[in-house]
Amino acid sequence: MNHRPKLLITGASGQVGAEFQALADQFPQFDFHFTTRKELDIGEVQQVRELFETQHYDYCINCAAYTAVDLAEKERELAEKINITAVENLATICAKQQIPLIHFSTDYVYHGSQNRPFCEDDPTFPEGIYAATKLAGEAAALKLNAHTMIIRTSWVYSPFGHNFVKTMLRLGQQRPELSVVFDQVGTPTYAYDLALAVLNILQQVTQGKITADQLSGIFNYSNEGVTSWYDFALAIFEIRNLNCAVVPIESKDYPTPASRPFYSVLNKGKIKRTFDLNIPHWRDRLMHCLDRLPKTIS
């Protein structure tokens, strides 16, 4: 009998975790074990230790993250617990059991002033608590577990949780006009595609096409293409036929507690070459997401 690799997915109620749950039926060759903070607080080392002592996993995919960028400025301790301490706990125990750890990070770690897509080895300049804790979490995971895969992603959205797409749909139904910043440029990432890419990569390992060692290191992943938040909002309303005007404004006209990168387009050459991935364009995938959402968002 063939061994079905067992995947632990932490933070299963978040956007990416929820998409792993949605995709699980398409990958019967894997044995999925989903945990939310209710079942497993990864910030508490004893809980993590006890789980790993009773279960054997082949991979750990950490989808848990503190992502409230502005609130992090006030909730530093909580952001540090989820984005650093919890990652240290998982990395330490995974290393002990020689389990690869897959952990998601953010385009915010770059925050530089360059205007070409960021590569994984470009310098990092995190601004704000959120970005700093995410970068520290990456560093801890890579240091503590040699078999760590960091995936930096950007502008994540899905039919689940809170995100820009759902906010725009809700406000677009309620208001005749919205102001959206046009001077922040990047690429939306459909959480479904991010989760699917990870499962396709793990499938290649089980099929012997690549080795588990090739997972180690930092990789960028977003959908293809480049856009601004303003153009992203326009696309949402256009596809949904929502009659809401979008007014382009500068970031300085919409001040937030934490600063955002003006340019955070990710170069995905490394992940595409290493794992022979074909990444779809953000606009095509926005249509896929909108098809899954109800006509009215409350």
GIVEN-V837350 format. One record per residue. N is the residue number from 1. RES is the residue in three letters. SS is DSSP state (helix for helix, strand for strand, loop for the rest). PSI is psi in degrees with one decimal (* if undefined). Layout:
# GIVEN-V837350
n=N res=RES ss=SS psi=PSI
n=N res=RES ss=SS psi=PSI
This chain:
# GIVEN-V837350
n=1 res=MET ss=loop psi=132.4
n=2 res=ASN ss=loop psi=143.9
n=3 res=HIS ss=loop psi=128.2
n=4 res=ARG ss=loop psi=114.7
n=5 res=PRO ss=loop psi=134.3
n=6 res=LYS ss=strand psi=124.1
n=7 res=LEU ss=strand psi=125.1
n=8 res=LEU ss=strand psi=121.7
n=9 res=ILE ss=strand psi=107.4
n=10 res=THR ss=strand psi=157.5
n=11 res=GLY ss=loop psi=39.7
n=12 res=ALA ss=loop psi=-10.0
n=13 res=SER ss=loop psi=-5.4
n=14 res=GLY ss=loop psi=-179.3
n=15 res=GLN ss=helix psi=-49.8
n=16 res=VAL ss=helix psi=-41.9
n=17 res=GLY ss=helix psi=-41.2
n=18 res=ALA ss=helix psi=-34.4
n=19 res=GLU ss=helix psi=-33.6
n=20 res=PHE ss=helix psi=-40.3
n=21 res=GLN ss=helix psi=-41.1
n=22 res=ALA ss=helix psi=-29.7
n=23 res=LEU ss=helix psi=-11.7
n=24 res=ALA ss=helix psi=-40.8
n=25 res=ASP ss=helix psi=-25.4
n=26 res=GLN ss=helix psi=-9.6
n=27 res=PHE ss=loop psi=67.3
n=28 res=PRO ss=loop psi=-13.5
n=29 res=GLN ss=loop psi=-10.9
n=30 res=PHE ss=loop psi=146.4
n=31 res=ASP ss=strand psi=106.3
n=32 res=PHE ss=strand psi=136.4
n=33 res=HIS ss=strand psi=109.4
n=34 res=PHE ss=strand psi=133.5
n=35 res=THR ss=strand psi=141.3
n=36 res=THR ss=loop psi=178.2
n=37 res=ARG ss=loop psi=-28.0
n=38 res=LYS ss=loop psi=-43.1
n=39 res=GLU ss=loop psi=-31.9
n=40 res=LEU ss=loop psi=110.6
n=41 res=ASP ss=loop psi=100.0
n=42 res=ILE ss=loop psi=-9.8
n=43 res=GLY ss=loop psi=-11.9
n=44 res=GLU ss=loop psi=108.3
n=45 res=VAL ss=helix psi=-35.7
n=46 res=GLN ss=helix psi=-39.3
n=47 res=GLN ss=helix psi=-41.6
n=48 res=VAL ss=helix psi=-45.5
n=49 res=ARG ss=helix psi=-45.8
n=50 res=GLU ss=helix psi=-41.0
n=51 res=LEU ss=helix psi=-46.7
n=52 res=PHE ss=helix psi=-21.0
n=53 res=GLU ss=helix psi=-27.7
n=54 res=THR ss=helix psi=-18.7
n=55 res=GLN ss=loop psi=148.5
n=56 res=HIS ss=loop psi=123.7
n=57 res=TYR ss=loop psi=151.6
n=58 res=ASP ss=loop psi=-28.9
n=59 res=TYR ss=strand psi=147.5
n=60 res=CYS ss=strand psi=123.8
n=61 res=ILE ss=strand psi=110.5
n=62 res=ASN ss=strand psi=106.0
n=63 res=CYS ss=loop psi=0.0
n=64 res=ALA ss=loop psi=135.1
n=65 res=ALA ss=loop psi=149.7
n=66 res=TYR ss=loop psi=113.0
n=67 res=THR ss=loop psi=6.6
n=68 res=ALA ss=loop psi=89.6
n=69 res=VAL ss=loop psi=-47.6
n=70 res=ASP ss=loop psi=-41.0
n=71 res=LEU ss=helix psi=-28.7
n=72 res=ALA ss=helix psi=-29.1
n=73 res=GLU ss=helix psi=-27.5
n=74 res=LYS ss=loop psi=-27.0
n=75 res=GLU ss=loop psi=51.1
n=76 res=ARG ss=helix psi=-45.4
n=77 res=GLU ss=helix psi=-43.0
n=78 res=LEU ss=helix psi=-42.6
n=79 res=ALA ss=helix psi=-40.7
n=80 res=GLU ss=helix psi=-39.2
n=81 res=LYS ss=helix psi=-44.7
n=82 res=ILE ss=helix psi=-40.8
n=83 res=ASN ss=helix psi=-17.5
n=84 res=ILE ss=helix psi=-63.9
n=85 res=THR ss=helix psi=-46.6
n=86 res=ALA ss=helix psi=-37.9
n=87 res=VAL ss=helix psi=-39.9
n=88 res=GLU ss=helix psi=-44.0
n=89 res=ASN ss=helix psi=-48.8
n=90 res=LEU ss=helix psi=-45.4
n=91 res=ALA ss=helix psi=-41.6
n=92 res=THR ss=helix psi=-48.1
n=93 res=ILE ss=helix psi=-36.6
n=94 res=CYS ss=helix psi=-39.9
n=95 res=ALA ss=helix psi=-41.7
n=96 res=LYS ss=helix psi=-38.4
n=97 res=GLN ss=loop psi=7.6
n=98 res=GLN ss=loop psi=47.3
n=99 res=ILE ss=loop psi=129.4
n=100 res=PRO ss=strand psi=137.8
n=101 res=LEU ss=strand psi=127.8
n=102 res=ILE ss=strand psi=123.1
n=103 res=HIS ss=strand psi=137.3
n=104 res=PHE ss=strand psi=137.1
n=105 res=SER ss=strand psi=-159.6
n=106 res=THR ss=strand psi=153.1
n=107 res=ASP ss=helix psi=-21.0
n=108 res=TYR ss=helix psi=-18.9
n=109 res=VAL ss=helix psi=-23.5
n=110 res=TYR ss=loop psi=-64.0
n=111 res=HIS ss=loop psi=33.6
n=112 res=GLY ss=loop psi=-174.3
n=113 res=SER ss=loop psi=9.5
n=114 res=GLN ss=loop psi=159.0
n=115 res=ASN ss=loop psi=30.0
n=116 res=ARG ss=loop psi=152.0
n=117 res=PRO ss=loop psi=136.7
n=118 res=PHE ss=strand psi=132.7
n=119 res=CYS ss=loop psi=161.5
n=120 res=GLU ss=loop psi=-27.7
n=121 res=ASP ss=loop psi=9.6
n=122 res=ASP ss=loop psi=153.1
n=123 res=PRO ss=loop psi=148.3
n=124 res=THR ss=loop psi=140.7
n=125 res=PHE ss=loop psi=71.9
n=126 res=PRO ss=loop psi=135.3
n=127 res=GLU ss=loop psi=128.0
n=128 res=GLY ss=loop psi=161.6
n=129 res=ILE ss=helix psi=-44.8
n=130 res=TYR ss=helix psi=-54.2
n=131 res=ALA ss=helix psi=-41.6
n=132 res=ALA ss=helix psi=-40.3
n=133 res=THR ss=helix psi=-35.3
n=134 res=LYS ss=helix psi=-41.5
n=135 res=LEU ss=helix psi=-40.1
n=136 res=ALA ss=helix psi=-36.4
n=137 res=GLY ss=helix psi=-42.5
n=138 res=GLU ss=helix psi=-51.3
n=139 res=ALA ss=helix psi=-41.2
n=140 res=ALA ss=helix psi=-45.1
n=141 res=ALA ss=helix psi=-44.3
n=142 res=LEU ss=helix psi=-35.2
n=143 res=LYS ss=helix psi=-41.1
n=144 res=LEU ss=helix psi=-26.6
n=145 res=ASN ss=loop psi=111.8
n=146 res=ALA ss=loop psi=-23.5
n=147 res=HIS ss=loop psi=54.8
n=148 res=THR ss=strand psi=132.9
n=149 res=MET ss=strand psi=118.0
n=150 res=ILE ss=strand psi=127.3
n=151 res=ILE ss=strand psi=109.9
n=152 res=ARG ss=strand psi=129.1
n=153 res=THR ss=strand psi=177.2
n=154 res=SER ss=loop psi=148.7
n=155 res=TRP ss=loop psi=52.1
n=156 res=VAL ss=strand psi=135.9
n=157 res=TYR ss=strand psi=163.1
n=158 res=SER ss=loop psi=177.7
n=159 res=PRO ss=loop psi=-2.8
n=160 res=PHE ss=loop psi=152.8
n=161 res=GLY ss=loop psi=-158.6
n=162 res=HIS ss=loop psi=130.7
n=163 res=ASN ss=loop psi=171.2
n=164 res=PHE ss=helix psi=-42.3
n=165 res=VAL ss=helix psi=-48.0
n=166 res=LYS ss=helix psi=-36.5
n=167 res=THR ss=helix psi=-44.9
n=168 res=MET ss=helix psi=-42.4
n=169 res=LEU ss=helix psi=-43.0
n=170 res=ARG ss=helix psi=-48.7
n=171 res=LEU ss=helix psi=-33.8
n=172 res=GLY ss=helix psi=-26.8
n=173 res=GLN ss=helix psi=-27.0
n=174 res=GLN ss=helix psi=-26.3
n=175 res=ARG ss=loop psi=150.9
n=176 res=PRO ss=loop psi=-17.3
n=177 res=GLU ss=strand psi=142.1
n=178 res=LEU ss=strand psi=143.0
n=179 res=SER ss=strand psi=129.0
n=180 res=VAL ss=strand psi=139.6
n=181 res=VAL ss=strand psi=140.2
n=182 res=PHE ss=loop psi=-5.8
n=183 res=ASP ss=loop psi=14.7
n=184 res=GLN ss=loop psi=118.1
n=185 res=VAL ss=strand psi=134.7
n=186 res=GLY ss=strand psi=-150.8
n=187 res=THR ss=loop psi=127.3
n=188 res=PRO ss=loop psi=149.4
n=189 res=THR ss=strand psi=120.2
n=190 res=TYR ss=strand psi=117.3
n=191 res=ALA ss=helix psi=-31.6
n=192 res=TYR ss=helix psi=-45.4
n=193 res=ASP ss=helix psi=-36.7
n=194 res=LEU ss=helix psi=-47.6
n=195 res=ALA ss=helix psi=-41.5
n=196 res=LEU ss=helix psi=-41.0
n=197 res=ALA ss=helix psi=-43.7
n=198 res=VAL ss=helix psi=-44.8
n=199 res=LEU ss=helix psi=-36.7
n=200 res=ASN ss=helix psi=-38.7
n=201 res=ILE ss=helix psi=-45.7
n=202 res=LEU ss=helix psi=-32.9
n=203 res=GLN ss=helix psi=-38.4
n=204 res=GLN ss=helix psi=-34.7
n=205 res=VAL ss=helix psi=-46.9
n=206 res=THR ss=helix psi=-27.7
n=207 res=GLN ss=loop psi=-3.9
n=208 res=GLY ss=loop psi=11.5
n=209 res=LYS ss=loop psi=-30.9
n=210 res=ILE ss=loop psi=165.0
n=211 res=THR ss=loop psi=157.9
n=212 res=ALA ss=helix psi=-27.6
n=213 res=ASP ss=helix psi=-27.8
n=214 res=GLN ss=helix psi=-12.7
n=215 res=LEU ss=helix psi=-25.4
n=216 res=SER ss=loop psi=141.8
n=217 res=GLY ss=strand psi=-170.7
n=218 res=ILE ss=strand psi=134.7
n=219 res=PHE ss=strand psi=141.8
n=220 res=ASN ss=strand psi=141.1
n=221 res=TYR ss=loop psi=125.5
n=222 res=SER ss=loop psi=175.4
n=223 res=ASN ss=loop psi=169.8
n=224 res=GLU ss=strand psi=163.5
n=225 res=GLY ss=loop psi=171.8
n=226 res=VAL ss=loop psi=141.3
n=227 res=THR ss=strand psi=173.3
n=228 res=SER ss=strand psi=166.1
n=229 res=TRP ss=helix psi=-36.6
n=230 res=TYR ss=helix psi=-49.5
n=231 res=ASP ss=helix psi=-32.2
n=232 res=PHE ss=helix psi=-45.3
n=233 res=ALA ss=helix psi=-43.3
n=234 res=LEU ss=helix psi=-43.5
n=235 res=ALA ss=helix psi=-41.5
n=236 res=ILE ss=helix psi=-47.9
n=237 res=PHE ss=helix psi=-35.8
n=238 res=GLU ss=helix psi=-46.9
n=239 res=ILE ss=helix psi=-36.9
n=240 res=ARG ss=helix psi=-2.0
n=241 res=ASN ss=loop psi=42.3
n=242 res=LEU ss=loop psi=129.1
n=243 res=ASN ss=loop psi=73.6
n=244 res=CYS ss=loop psi=123.7
n=245 res=ALA ss=strand psi=141.4
n=246 res=VAL ss=strand psi=123.1
n=247 res=VAL ss=strand psi=123.0
n=248 res=PRO ss=strand psi=130.3
n=249 res=ILE ss=strand psi=162.4
n=250 res=GLU ss=loop psi=155.5
n=251 res=SER ss=helix psi=-34.9
n=252 res=LYS ss=helix psi=-20.3
n=253 res=ASP ss=helix psi=-4.8
n=254 res=TYR ss=loop psi=70.8
n=255 res=PRO ss=loop psi=141.7
n=256 res=THR ss=loop psi=154.1
n=257 res=PRO ss=loop psi=-36.4
n=258 res=ALA ss=loop psi=139.4
n=259 res=SER ss=loop psi=150.4
n=260 res=ARG ss=loop psi=150.5
n=261 res=PRO ss=loop psi=137.7
n=262 res=PHE ss=loop psi=-29.1
n=263 res=TYR ss=strand psi=119.1
n=264 res=SER ss=loop psi=41.6
n=265 res=VAL ss=loop psi=134.5
n=266 res=LEU ss=strand psi=134.8
n=267 res=ASN ss=loop psi=120.6
n=268 res=LYS ss=loop psi=15.6
n=269 res=GLY ss=helix psi=-40.4
n=270 res=LYS ss=helix psi=-48.8
n=271 res=ILE ss=helix psi=-33.2
n=272 res=LYS ss=helix psi=-42.5
n=273 res=ARG ss=helix psi=-46.5
n=274 res=THR ss=helix psi=-39.8
n=275 res=PHE ss=helix psi=12.8
n=276 res=ASP ss=loop psi=47.8
n=277 res=LEU ss=loop psi=142.6
n=278 res=ASN ss=loop psi=112.8
n=279 res=ILE ss=loop psi=126.4
n=280 res=PRO ss=loop psi=162.1
n=281 res=HIS ss=strand psi=145.7
n=282 res=TRP ss=helix psi=-36.3
n=283 res=ARG ss=helix psi=-40.4
n=284 res=ASP ss=helix psi=-39.9
n=285 res=ARG ss=helix psi=-27.6
n=286 res=LEU ss=helix psi=-41.0
n=287 res=MET ss=helix psi=-40.7
n=288 res=HIS ss=helix psi=-43.6
n=289 res=CYS ss=helix psi=-44.7
n=290 res=LEU ss=helix psi=-30.9
n=291 res=ASP ss=helix psi=-26.7
n=292 res=ARG ss=helix psi=-12.5
n=293 res=LEU ss=loop psi=147.4
n=294 res=PRO ss=loop psi=158.1
n=295 res=LYS ss=loop psi=-33.6
n=296 res=THR ss=loop psi=126.0
n=297 res=ILE ss=loop psi=124.1
n=298 res=SER ss=loop psi=*
